[in-house]
Amino acid sequence: MNIIKKIVVTFTFGLISFGAAAQNVTACASTIDEAEALVAAKAKQAGASYKITESYFNNGVHMTAKLLPKQ
């Protein structure tokens, strides 16, 4: 019985840690500045800072960023 409790506790903490992981957000716009403004707005709404991880242009800008907890 004690081993089952340990497994349940370990699984629960694993889910909590997974939920606290950083999130990715994307934005599409016609310029880099507009795309970054969209990412910044999403980060502000989530109460987080952000780090741009990817950006490319193909008839518009597609940008991906990772939301990080504010420090």
C-alpha positions in Angstrom: 0.0 0.0 0.0 2.9 2.4 0.8 4.4 1.9 -2.7 1.1 2.8 -4.3 1.0 6.1 -2.4 4.5 6.9 -3.5 3.6 6.2 -7.1 0.5 8.4 -6.9 2.5 11.3 -5.3 5.3 11.0 -7.8 2.8 11.0 -10.7 1.0 14.1 -9.2 4.2 16.1 -8.9 5.2 15.1 -12.4 1.9 16.6 -13.7 2.4 19.8 -11.7 5.9 20.2 -13.1 4.7 19.5 -16.7 2.0 22.2 -16.3 4.5 24.8 -15.2 6.6 24.3 -18.3 7.0 27.3 -20.6 4.5 27.8 -23.4 5.0 28.7 -27.0 3.0 31.4 -28.8 2.9 32.3 -32.4 2.0 35.5 -34.3 1.6 36.3 -38.0 1.8 39.8 -39.4 3.1 41.8 -42.3 6.2 43.2 -40.6 8.6 42.0 -37.9 7.6 44.9 -35.6 3.9 44.0 -35.9 4.6 40.3 -35.2 6.7 41.1 -32.1 4.0 43.5 -30.9 1.5 40.6 -31.0 3.8 38.3 -29.2 4.5 41.0 -26.5 0.7 41.5 -26.1 0.2 37.8 -25.6 3.0 37.7 -23.1 1.6 40.7 -21.2 -1.8 39.0 -21.1 -0.2 35.9 -19.6 1.8 37.9 -17.1 5.1 36.6 -18.6 8.2 37.7 -20.4 9.1 36.2 -23.8 12.0 35.0 -25.9 11.7 34.9 -29.7 12.8 31.4 -30.8 11.9 31.6 -34.5 10.9 34.1 -37.1 10.6 33.8 -40.9 9.2 35.8 -43.8 7.2 34.3 -46.6 4.7 36.9 -47.9 4.3 37.9 -44.2 6.1 37.3 -40.9 5.6 34.2 -38.8 7.1 34.4 -35.4 7.3 31.9 -32.5 8.3 32.8 -29.0 8.6 31.0 -25.7 6.7 32.6 -22.7 8.9 32.7 -19.6 7.9 33.4 -16.0 8.6 37.0 -15.0 11.6 37.4 -12.7 
